[in-house]
Every structure is written in structure tokens, then in C-alpha cells.
Amino acid sequence: MSLPRIDFSHLAAFVAACDCVSMSQAADALELTTSALSARLHGLETRLGLKLFARHGRNMLPLPASVFLYNRSLRLLSAEEFLQRRTASATDGAIRSFGVQLDEAYTGTILAHAVLDAIRHVHSIQTACFIDLILSRRSPAEQHTDRAPLISTSSQSLEIAVRCTEGNSRARGASLLPADIWIRAGEAPSDIRTGKETLKDLLIPELPGTLSDDIAHYFSEIRPSYHIAAAAVGLQDYFGIARLLSSHDLLLPRALLPARVAASGPRVSAVPGAPACLIEVAESGDDSVVKAFLAELRRRLATEDPSESRRPFRPAATMRQIGTLNLVLKTGSMRSAARAVGLTAPMIPAQIAQLEAALGTTLMVKGRGGSTPTGSAAELHPMCVGIEHCFNAAIRMSRKVAADFQQSIRIGLPPSWSSDSRTSECMAVALSAFHREYPECHIEVDEGPRDVLHGGIRSGRLNIAIVGRVALQVGSIAIGTSEDISLVVNRRAGFRPHSRRVSADELRRIPLILAPAHVTMHQTLIAALAKATVQLEPVMRLGSIPLIVSIIRRSPFGTILPASVVRKELEAGLVEAFPLDHIVPRRRLWAIFSTENPLSEMERHLIALIKNAFADALEDAKQPLAAAES
């Protein structure tokens, strides 16, 4: 179980900020000050490395990069809200579920808002069945993990789509929801001289499926008097939509008008002669909850005020509490759960108690043999597992989205040797070249030992990491070879080996300062000597390479490092370097990444630049050691 720094409260603030036309309106809806809301949003952006909003005039608009997180936040917050309603109603029995699937291209539209509002309404009147809203891409190249149901036992699904009665996306059958009309939407004021609305040229934004091509073809063939052009601006590109509205009218189905635009009170009118659109529902199964949902959706789509503000989410539980419950039920006891995550025993019961207070139900009962889960805990468990899985996947993939949108890439590196080392120079060359090509991309570099870097890749905290040994469950690309390592000794130690190659016994007699918990080469050296029955015990174990070098420069100690790390000390005659390639041979270096998410083109290009930098520096790496030996 991970202990996330991002929680439902951050996601609720983010969703409100996306839905409301201004930050002050969102803050009022959440009963927060504007500064408190801004702090939550800034914290979310910082922790994800993903810029979610940008200023447009006096307001902040969501960026296209925020679409992924927005859709997953709706799903998670709706599930957490259902848990609250379920426990408040004291409904018994296993939780049933069916999914409602929408293409991600519908995000933020009147249709998408109506779907979510209908789901929340049905949850308010019944809590036996959870309606799972799934907004994801329908591209064949996309992974299907986002379309998996939150509750694994879900057996039904509805797919909602808008289709034109003319063209390639022609409706396949009767619509279960009201037919929709094509509208022209603009922000132009009335003409002062005539008092009439000023109509502008019509532009068709990028619409889901083939709607854009269908309507453009229809008017060019059937009604050529209309002057219509296509615009390469998606419905979730609020900056692009605002720019288009300032000079044109938009042509689109009423249900696909972005809700933020509708809330701003645009000029809207029906387009005469346009073919009808049908809102189709492809369903499987016949269920009373499904019928209730469709009836409510039909009512909301027929309302005359689609800009009605949405009631904000108010999560009561936290992801940490839900994750703790899942861990207790998985391990079988609170004590085992505490051991699994390295917490003290009282911390687990405290989290369970807080979750019980948030949901208003008892989840664990104490007995002589320890605590046992209640029937309520067993019923909620499948959904809690789904929430935790969805939450972790959303946070992990949001960092991937940051890289795809050229905003942020997080790189993990081994502990710094020094500013002069070949590894540092190669990374500096590669990152400088990358920044010249992608100046808008923010690069973050974290340092840590091998296991920490692998953990960062698996959790999604890091996009790429450079390691000397590759563990399981990660992808890898070879980028070059490591430097030859050397025994570096202060001259005042008076060390003189019997031959050019330092023997294991000679190495053991030197007072060494190592960092075996942080540096892979030190781990490798100790393991190699142990096979030769030579036990190497350092006089100091430090976690900082610069500190080790500083001590070696001043005192009669030795350490194990590439010679390039102590280039200045070698030139000043303060230390001597002796090769150890016969004990620890040169190893390959790898760029590792998550196998769950394919590398973006930008990430692949960065790895290629790193690989080229190591290849160019391969011959130069031998020069410092050669100079020292001469």
C-alpha cells in the first residue's frame, strides 16, 4: 500500500475549478477562500509535475493536459460519494455495478455533465448498485486498463455516443434519448445600429467520431449557401475555443457545447436545415437502475438551463484510510498490516477508526483473537480495492501525461559522484541538448540508490532512471557502459601495492570509506570479495559521495570510485588511483522505464541523447586515469 500525498480533497478542488467559470466561484462552492483553493491546486500541480491551469484574462482555464486527471477524478469522487451514501442508508448485500462509457472527447460537455449528474441522482435514491462512469479514449492504440470496471464483478455496460442522421457516423437505430439539434454559439453582442444579433462565420471544432466531417460534407453538398470551415481545436481546448468565439460562431450539437462555455451565457441559436443528431445508448441487460438512470439523463438533457451549477463533491474519507482497510483485509490482521508497511501498531487502528467515522459504520470488531472485519467491511471491500487501484493508476498515468504534453519529465540517477565525473558530464550534455529542443519541458532529477530508483519507476514517480543493474518488472534500454572503478587513496596513507593490480588482501588492509547502502559499485565490490572469502569492513559508511571525497582529500583514507570523480585531486597530487577492473569489471548502464506505459516519443528522444553522450565520451574516459598513471 502506498501512502499518497495527493488525496480526494485535492481532486475535489481540481474538479470544482474545472467546472466553475472562475476560481472565486469554485472557492465559494467549496466554502474555501480563493487562496486556500489556489494552494490546493498548486500543490496538486507540483506533486504531479503537470501544469493544469493557465491564466486567460481574469480567469484561469484548464489546459488540455488536465483532461485525463479530470475524468479519473470524477470517477473516484463519484465512487467515494457512493460509499458515503451506501453506509448512510444501511443497505445490505453485495454491491452491484454497471458501467457508463463515454469517449474522452465528450469531456466537459453538456452531455458529460448530464451523465454524471444523472449518476449522482440515482445514487441518492438507491445504493444497491454503483454506476461506474468511464471516460476514456476509444483509440485502438490506447490501453484498455482505463475501461476496466471499478468493481471486478460488474457485468453490464452502457455506451453513449452522439451520431448524425447523415454521413459516416449515421445513427444505427432508434435513439433512447431525445434527438439533439445543431446550434451556432458565439459571444458577439447585438449590433448597436439594428439591435439584432451579429452573426459571424461558422467554424466546426473537432467533434467526436466523424461528426465534424459529416456536418461539413452535408452543408457543402446540400446547403452550399452556408460558409463553413473546420478548426483544429478540440472541445477541451478552452483557450482555443475562447479564441474562436472572439471572431467566429461555432457549429456543433447542443449536447456537445462545453459546459464552461454554456455557463458563461453565450449567444445560442438553432441552425435551420441542419440534420438531427441522435444520442444513442448501446446497452447490455435490462435493469431497473439502468432504466432510472436513462430516465434521469433524458430529463436533464431536456432542461432549458444546461448551465446550472453542479453540486461540488465533498469527500469524507481519505485514500490513505481506504488503502489501510484494504491492507488489513488482505493481510488478515492490523498487526500484519502494520508490519507490511513499516508502521507502528497503533497507527493502523487509528486509520480504521477515522474511516469508520467518515463513513458512519463499523468496519472492524475487537475480540479475544484480535480484530475481525464486519459484514459492512466485507461488502465495501471490492469497491475499496477498485478505488485504490484506480487512484494509483490515475496518479501514475498523470505523470505520464505530463511527459506526453511536454511539461515535465522526472529522471532518477545514482548518487552524484561529482561535477567533474564522466557520468555527470554525459548527463549534462544530454539534458542541455534536450532543453534546446524542448524548452517548455520541465526536467526534474532525483538521486537515490538502485532499489529506490526501481521503486520510483514502478510507482510512476519517475519517468526514466539510469541504473547499473536491472530488476524485474521494468523495461530497459542499454545506454552505454560504466566507468572503470579505482581504488582512490590519500597519498599520506603511504599505500604501495606489490603490483599494478591491487590484491584483495591489500585492499582489506586499507581504511576505506564506503557507501554500500547507496552505491551499487560498493555493493558489487563487497559481494565480489566475499566470494573470495575476503571480508571487507569499511571504517566509515557514509551516504554522500562529495563528503567521502572531501574526507579522502584531507585524511589518510581510501575509497572506491571512478577516477574521473577525483580528477582535481589527482592533478593536485593529493590522492592516487589504482585500477580495480580485475575485481569489479566494467558494467553496462541502462535506462529503465515502466512496462505498464509505453515511452513517449519525447522520452525516447531523451534516452537517445543520453546514449549518444555516453558513446561520445567513451574514449575520453580513459584519459584521467592514464594521466595519473604516467
C-alpha positions, 0 to 999 in steps of 0.5 A, spaced: 500 500 500 502 506 498 501 512 502 499 518 497 500 525 498 495 527 493 488 525 496 480 526 494 480 533 497 485 535 492 481 532 486 475 535 489 478 542 488 481 540 481 474 538 479 470 544 482 475 549 478 474 545 472 467 546 472 466 553 475 467 559 470 472 562 475 476 560 481 472 565 486 466 561 484 469 554 485 472 557 492 465 559 494 462 552 492 467 549 496 466 554 502 474 555 501 477 562 500 480 563 493 487 562 496 486 556 500 483 553 493 489 556 489 494 552 494 490 546 493 491 546 486 498 548 486 500 543 490 496 538 486 500 541 480 507 540 483 506 533 486 504 531 479 509 535 475 503 537 470 501 544 469 493 544 469 491 551 469 493 557 465 491 564 466 486 567 460 484 574 462 481 574 469 480 567 469 484 561 469 482 555 464 484 548 464 489 546 459 488 540 455 493 536 459 488 536 465 483 532 461 485 525 463 486 527 471 479 530 470 475 524 468 479 519 473 477 524 478 470 524 477 470 517 477 473 516 484 469 522 487 463 519 484 465 512 487 467 515 494 460 519 494 457 512 493 460 509 499 458 515 503 451 514 501 451 506 501 453 506 509 448 512 510 442 508 508 444 501 511 443 497 505 445 490 505 448 485 500 453 485 495 454 491 491 452 491 484 455 495 478 454 497 471 458 501 467 457 508 463 462 509 457 463 515 454 469 517 449 474 522 452 472 527 447 465 528 450 469 531 456 466 537 459 460 537 455 453 538 456 452 531 455 458 529 460 455 533 465 448 530 464 451 523 465 454 524 471 449 528 474 444 523 472 449 518 476 449 522 482 441 522 482 440 515 482 445 514 487 441 518 492 435 514 491 438 507 491 445 504 493 444 497 491 448 498 485 454 503 483 454 506 476 461 506 474 462 512 469 468 511 464 471 516 460 476 514 456 479 514 449 476 509 444 483 509 440 485 502 438 492 504 440 490 506 447 490 501 453 484 498 455 486 498 463 482 505 463 475 501 461 476 496 466 470 496 471 471 499 478 468 493 481 471 486 478 464 483 478 460 488 474 457 485 468 453 490 464 455 496 460 452 502 457 455 506 451 453 513 449 455 516 443 452 522 439 451 520 431 448 524 425 442 522 421 447 523 415 454 521 413 459 516 416 457 516 423 449 515 421 445 513 427 444 505 427 437 505 430 432 508 434 435 513 439 433 512 447 434 519 448 431 525 445 434 527 438 439 533 439 439 539 434 445 543 431 446 550 434 451 556 432 454 559 439 458 565 439 459 571 444 458 577 439 453 582 442 447 585 438 449 590 433 448 597 436 445 600 429 439 594 428 439 591 435 439 584 432 444 579 433 451 579 429 452 573 426 459 571 424 462 565 420 461 558 422 467 554 424 466 546 426 471 544 432 473 537 432 467 533 434 467 526 436 467 520 431 466 523 424 461 528 426 465 534 424 466 531 417 459 529 416 456 536 418 461 539 413 460 534 407 452 535 408 452 543 408 457 543 402 453 538 398 446 540 400 446 547 403 452 550 399 449 557 401 452 556 408 460 558 409 463 553 413 470 551 415 473 546 420 478 548 426 483 544 429 481 545 436 478 540 440 472 541 445 477 541 451 481 546 448 478 552 452 483 557 450 482 555 443 475 555 443 475 562 447 479 564 441 474 562 436 468 565 439 472 572 439 471 572 431 467 566 429 460 562 431 461 555 432 457 549 429 456 543 433 450 539 437 447 542 443 449 536 447 456 537 445 457 545 447 462 545 453 459 546 459 464 552 461 462 555 455 454 554 456 455 557 463 458 563 461 451 565 457 453 565 450 449 567 444 445 560 442 441 559 436 438 553 432 441 552 425 435 551 420 436 545 415 441 542 419 440 534 420 438 531 427 443 528 431 441 522 435 444 520 442 444 513 442 445 508 448 448 501 446 446 497 452 447 490 455 441 487 460 435 490 462 435 493 469 431 497 473 437 502 475 439 502 468 432 504 466 432 510 472 438 512 470 436 513 462 430 516 465 434 521 469 439 523 463 433 524 458 430 529 463 436 533 464 438 533 457 431 536 456 432 542 461 432 549 458 438 551 463 444 546 461 448 551 465 446 550 472 451 549 477 453 542 479 453 540 486 461 540 488 463 533 491 465 533 498 469 527 500 469 524 507 474 519 507 481 519 505 485 514 500 490 513 505 484 510 510 481 506 504 488 503 502 489 501 510 482 497 510 484 494 504 491 492 507 488 489 513 483 485 509 488 482 505 493 481 510 488 478 515 490 482 521 492 490 523 498 487 526 500 484 519 498 490 516 502 494 520 508 490 519 507 490 511 508 497 511 513 499 516 508 502 521 507 502 528 501 498 531 497 503 533 497 507 527 493 502 523 487 502 528 487 509 528 486 509 520 480 504 521 477 508 526 477 515 522 474 511 516 469 508 520 467 515 522 467 518 515 463 513 513 458 512 519 459 504 520 463 499 523 468 496 519 472 492 524 470 488 531 475 487 537 475 480 540 479 475 544 483 473 537 484 480 535 480 484 530 475 481 525 472 485 519 464 486 519 459 484 514 459 492 512 467 491 511 466 485 507 461 488 502 465 495 501 471 491 500 471 490 492 469 497 491 475 499 496 480 495 492 477 498 485 478 505 488 485 504 490 487 501 484 484 506 480 487 512 484 494 509 483 493 508 476 490 515 475 496 518 479 501 514 475 498 515 468 498 523 470 505 523 470 505 520 464 501 525 461 505 530 463 511 527 459 506 526 453 504 534 453 511 536 454 511 539 461 515 535 465 519 529 465 522 526 472 529 522 471 532 518 477 540 517 477 545 514 482 548 518 487 552 524 484 559 522 484 561 529 482 561 535 477 567 533 474 565 525 473 564 522 466 557 520 468 555 527 470 558 530 464 554 525 459 548 527 463 549 534 462 550 534 455 544 530 454 539 534 458 542 541 455 541 538 448 534 536 450 532 543 453 534 546 446 529 542 443 524 542 448 524 548 452 517 548 455 519 541 458 520 541 465 526 536 467 526 534 474 532 529 477 532 525 483 538 521 486 537 515 490 540 508 490 538 502 485 532 499 489 529 506 490 530 508 483 526 501 481 521 503 486 520 510 483 519 507 476 514 502 478 510 507 482 510 512 476 514 517 480 519 517 475 519 517 468 526 514 466 532 512 471 539 510 469 541 504 473 547 499 473 543 493 474 536 491 472 530 488 476 524 485 474 518 488 472 521 494 468 523 495 461 530 497 459 534 500 454 542 499 454 545 506 454 552 505 454 557 502 459 560 504 466 566 507 468 572 503 470 572 503 478 579 505 482 581 504 488 582 512 490 587 513 496 590 519 500 597 519 498 599 520 506 596 513 507 603 511 504 599 505 500 604 501 495 601 495 492 606 489 490 603 490 483 599 494 478 593 490 480 591 491 487 590 484 491 584 483 495 588 482 501 591 489 500 585 492 499 582 489 506 588 492 509 586 499 507 581 504 511 576 505 506 570 509 506 564 506 503 557 507 501 554 500 500 547 502 502 547 507 496 552 505 491 551 499 487 559 499 485 560 498 493 555 493 493 558 489 487 565 490 490 563 487 497 559 481 494 565 480 489 570 479 495 566 475 499 566 470 494 573 470 495 572 469 502 575 476 503 571 480 508 571 487 507 569 492 513 569 499 511 571 504 517 566 509 515 559 508 511 557 514 509 551 516 504 554 522 500 559 521 495 562 529 495 563 528 503 567 521 502 571 525 497 572 531 501 574 526 507 579 522 502 582 529 500 584 531 507 585 524 511 589 518 510 583 514 507 581 510 501 575 509 497 572 506 491 570 510 485 571 512 478 577 516 477 574 521 473 570 523 480 577 525 483 580 528 477 582 535 481 585 531 486 589 527 482 592 533 478 593 536 485 597 530 487 593 529 493 590 522 492 592 516 487 588 511 483 589 504 482 585 500 477 580 495 480 577 492 473 580 485 475 575 485 481 569 489 479 569 489 471 566 494 467 558 494 467 553 496 462 548 502 464 541 502 462 535 506 462 529 503 465 522 505 464 515 502 466 512 496 462 505 498 464 506 505 459 509 505 453 515 511 452 513 517 449 516 519 443 519 525 447 522 520 452 525 516 447 528 522 444 531 523 451 534 516 452 537 517 445 541 523 447 543 520 453 546 514 449 549 518 444 553 522 450 555 516 453 558 513 446 561 520 445 565 520 451 567 513 451 574 514 449 575 520 453 574 516 459 580 513 459 584 519 459 584 521 467 586 515 469 592 514 464 594 521 466 595 519 473 598 513 471 604 516 467 
